[in-house]
Every structure is written in C-alpha cells, then in structure tokens.
Amino acid sequence: MSLPSEALDLIIHYSRPVFDTSDEIWEIVGDPNFHLTLAAVSTHWREAVLSKPVLWTTILFRNVRLARADKYAHYLQLCFERSKKLYLDISISFAKGEWDYSPHLLTSSSDTLILKNLDRIYDLRPQFPPYKWIAMIPTMPTLNTLGIISRFDDIISLPKLEIEALVDIFIRAPAREIRFQPCNESISRIKLTKVPIDVCIRLLQGCPSLIEFSCSRAGSPTDDFRSAILRGSLTLQYLSHFEWEVPGAPAIDWSDALMEHLRLPSLTSLVWRETNASAWGHSARLFFENLPTTFKNLRIVGVSDASVREVDIMGWIHYNTEVETVQMVDCGGELIRSLFENMLFEEGADEDDSFYFPLLESVVINGCRDSNGGTLHVLPAELGIIFAEALKAREESLLTFVLEMNSVGLEEWLPSVKDMLMELEQDGLDLAIYDRSRSVDWLEFKEVISDSFQDWIEQWD
C-alpha cells in the first residue's frame, strides 16, 4: 500500500537538508543527496522525487577527481534535465593540481550542457577552480552569489564583472596574481580572506552600494607602485556592517590610508580584529573618532594588553555613541578595564551630563588574555569592583544589563561586589550575569537577552 501523496510530500519536505550560504563554503545540516536515497525506496517514491524539479537545483561536488569526471558529468546532466528551467546552485571542489591542464570543464559531453545553461546558475562556489571555470563567470547573467577559494599559485583574473544580478561575493584567495574589478552597483555583500590589500581597497571603491564588508588576513599588495593606496575621501553611504583585520607589513600602509579616508555614516555593526600589536597605523584613531554615533554593535577581537598601552581604542570612540552591545574575544584584560572605567564616568556638565555609551546594556567576553598573551581563566577582583561601581553610577538611567563571561570565571570577585550588584537588582535593575556561560547563583535568574541581541551574538559562535 502506497503512502498518500500528501504524506510523501511531507516526508520529502522534512528530509531536505538545511543550507547555510552565508560564507564562501556552504554549511550543510543533513544529507545533500537525500533525494537519491528517497528515490531508491520504491517506484512510487522515485516518481515523487522525479516530479519535483526543486529537488535537483542544488549540486554539490566534493574533491572532483579527473579520473572520475564521467560520474560527476552524468549526475550534472540529470540535475540540468530534472530541474527543468529553475535556477541552479552549484558548489564544486576540484582535486588540487589535477585540472590545471584539462581541456574540459568536466567532460566533452557535459561541457556543452554547462555552457547552454549558464543563464540558470544563481549561486556558484568553485574551490580550487581551473581557469576555464573562472573565465566563464562573466557570462553568467543571473549569477547572484559568487564564492571562490583558490590556492597560492592560482591566477584569478576577472578584470570586468558586469553582472547586474550579482549581489554577494566571497573570496578566499591567496593568489599570486588577482585582477578583480566589479563594474556595477548591485553588489551589497563582500567577504574577503587572504586577498591582496590593494584588491580589497579597489573592491571597496568599486561597490558604492555595499551593505556588508569583511576583510581578514589581507595579503601583500600586488601593486608595486602603490597606485591603489587611497588618497582621497571614500564614503560608503549604505554600509551597515564593517569587519576589518589590521594587517601586518607591508599591507599596513594601505590599511592606514583606508582608515584615514573611510567614512561609514550608516554603520550599525563594527568588528575590529588585531593581528599585530605594532601594526595599527597612525590613522586608526581617526577612523574610530569618525565613526557615527548611531552604530549599535561593537565586536573587538585579539586586542592585546600591549596594544591597549599604546592605543586607547575605547577612548577614541565618541562617548555619546549609541552602542548597545560590546563583545570582546580573546582580548587582554586591560581592554576590559578600559571599557569598565569609561562606563564609570560622565561627560558634560549639569543637565547635559551623559555616560559613556549611554545605551550600553550588554557586554560579552569570550576568552581573555593576560599581559603575556596567556589565557586568563579568572577575571581579576579589581575589574569586578570597577564594573559594579559603573553600574551603580548609571543606576538612574539603566533598566537592564547583561554581563556574559564565556571561558572566564568570577571566583575572585569580592563579596562586597556581589552585594552591590544584588542591591542594584533589588532596586529594580534587570541584571543577568553569566560565569563561564552559566547564570550566577547569587542573582535571581532572569532571561533578559533580547532576541535581536541573541541573534547578533550567535552568528559569531
């Protein structure tokens, strides 16, 4: 007896894997080939699977070997045919070094089919792609998302990428030569890893409609004459999320110039990463001082005690900025001290008095470093005193506050500190404190984390 069609449709629906496409590599929960398994159950199930074109629109090939190209080409042909005219998402990882001199995309028979269906490719994620795949990217008119991962000795040449549909770009490419210049205003999100610093800056300059931009581990510049160093103002009107990792030499000169000239009037979320304590550059202060006072979320990664002694990152940000959440990841204890001490003091005079970050209601600390760079397992007692005094000073204007310590304990906090915090809670402050991710037992537990704050934190976990 066959299952009713409605029941089988539910089985197929809930068997589908979940794809996270927010990075250069798809993250998949479930079996990407689930439809093949279901089709093998019975003739009835096979017919149901074949009748649903959407089940054949996602193509995932891992470590494609040249010797097995026919196998992949056959499945690719099935997907092209059975998906009818729907858009296609393709993630294909090539075995390193095997395809460099191949005359085909896959095989001679499949190449023709691929070229005929370029206008159906919506999401393309090639890993270690041979040049033939790179060369055909500009001929994909409906391409919305492009994610490339390459090797050091690869050449990625896309001198013009005039695809009006293109919105998202992800590149992890420590290439010795990369020429990449989009020529449209549709691109809204770019994430770059190990890309030469001058290419990163050209992408910023060439994408005026950007909403999200992330750059980490920027490589040495490809431009020996420094013509890509930014020399004039660059304002990105729509950019709301900016993530920057401070590079080391020789890329620091390019980074320094960018920090001097970049303006982000619509910024809401900033992620700042440090890789080298001596590589901040003289213009980092100017960048922080010119941040809009309306940005909400600040995440700082890897800023050491040595850096804090040289630069006052918390002091650079305007005291009246509307930051609601500060997250520090593997930073030195001195940065935490700087934040708590700034929270303690008011700026201004008389009725215009205002606390530093007056809307701040959440501090999250994921890992902490001592002055030698080692792991700090317990937050010092003196920081607890400063924190409690800061909350006490802001008592009249503060309604809720979350302090979340992950991998860091509060064993050294003095009883007097705990008493002060308990008194604040009794006076009406909605207070939650987490010790190594667990709510402390000396406060009445309240779930005060807002949905929006929790969503923002979870994206980094």
FENMOLIN-V708954 format. One line per field, one symbol per residue. ss: DSSP state (A for helix, B for strand, O for the rest). phi: phi as a letter, one per 30 degrees, with the letter a starting at -180 (. if undefined). psi: psi as a letter, one per 40 degrees, with the letter a starting at -180 (. if undefined). Layout:
ss = ???
phi = ???
psi = ???
//
This chain:
ss = OOOOAAAAAAAAAAAOOBBBOOOOOOBBBOOOOAAAAAAOOOAAAAAAAAOOAAAAOBBBBBBBOAAAAAAAAAAAAAAAAAOOOOOBBBBBBBOOOOOOOOOOOOOAAAAAAAAAOAAABBBBBBBOOOAAAAAAAAAOOOOOBBBBBOOOOOBBBBBBBOOOOOOBBBBBOOOOBBBBBBOOOOOOBBBBBOOBAAAAAAAAAAOOOOOBBBBBOOBOOOOOOOOOOOOOOBBOOOOOBBBBBBOOOOOAAAAAAAAAABBOOOOOBBBBBBOOOOOOOOOAAAAAAOOOOOOOBBBBBOOOAAAAAAOOAAAAOOOOOOOOBBBBBBBBAAAAAAAAAAAAOBBOOAAAOBBOOOOOOBBBBBBBBOOOOOBOOBOOAAAAAAAAAAAAAOOOOOOBBBBBBBOOBOOOOOAAAAAAAAAAAAOOOBBBBBBOOBBOOOOOOOOOOOAAAAAAAAOOO
phi = .ddeeddddddddddddccccdbdcdcbcjcdcedddddddadddddddddceddccccbcchdcddcdddddddddddddddhcddbcbbbccedidcecddbdbbdddedddddcddcdcbbbdchdddedddcedccdcdcbbbbbbcdcdcccbebbccdddccbbbcbdddbbbbbdbbcddcbbbbbideeddedddddcbdcecbbbbbheddddcdciddddbbdbccdcdcbbbbcddcdcddddddddddcdbbdcdbbbcbcccbdccdidcedddddcdddcdcbbbbbidddddddcbcdddddedcdddcbbbcbhcdddddedddddddcccjbhdcebddhdcdbbbbbcibcddcjddcdbdedddddddddddddcedcccbabccccibccddddeddddddddddddjddcbbcchicdddccddbdcdddddddddddcd
psi = hiiidddddddddeehihhhfeidhhhhhahefddddddediddddddddegddeeehhhhhfhidefdddddddddddddeebeiiihhhhhihhededeheidciddddddddeedeehdhhghhfiidddddedeegdehdhhhhhiideihhhgdhgghdehdhhhhggfiehhhhgifieehehhhhhfhhdddddddddegeehdhhhhifhiiiehdefeehheihhhhdehdhhhhhhiaieedddddddddehhgdehdhhhhihehdefdieeddddddeiieeidhhhhhehiddddddigddddhhdeifhdhhhhhfiiddddddddddddiiiaibeeihihgdehehhhhgiiiaeeeihhdhhidddddddddddddeddehdiihhhhhehifdehiddddddddddddeehghhhhhfehhieeihhhgehiddddddddee.
//
